[in-house]
Amino acid sequence: MKIIGLTGGIACGKSTVSTILKSLGAKILDADAMAHELMQPKQPLWNLYVSHWGDRILKQPGGTLDRRAIGAIVFGNPAERQWLDSAAHPILLKEAQRLLEVFKKQHAKVAVLDVPLLFESGWDCLADEIWVTSVSEDVQLQRLMARNGWTEDEARARIAAQMPLAEKRARADVVLDNSGTLDELRQQVTKAYRLSERLLLRGSCQPNG
């Protein structure tokens, strides 16, 4: 099974690329969706966060996590963000590896590891190829504010928390420009997908966590 590591800046259209790849037959491991499942009440990430921050991060009634409250904590305090990364990544990595094994047992030919922080977490080492979805900084900022309803300061803080797009592009095997139309993006993805089997496998290394 070939593994494509898909990443890009926030609000650059990574989810759209993932949807196109799924339509082409690839199995998708969506790290955000995986984390969402693990953050449901009494699940591993829920237990981790509540034991650390207490009830102040819970919505009532129901006891679900208040993701905006958690975001305010970790983006306002570097120490808290460092704790979150170091504590959550091993749990996420274990689940990702389990799901990839499930795909292999299903005889999948291509799996897509859809991870916003692919490089930052070291999970690029799990992939045979790295694909990066990219747009200009201005487009990224405007899309993020419109999509999430954030202020400009909130949006810039999220962008700054990630590795610069220029660095991600430099480390990619495939760069997808999502500044045009959906049809143009689909053409890029389809072409890259058809050519991907010809690329050499990347060397192995160990992800963080």
Disulfide bonds with the S-S distance in Angstrom:
Cys125-Cys205 1.93
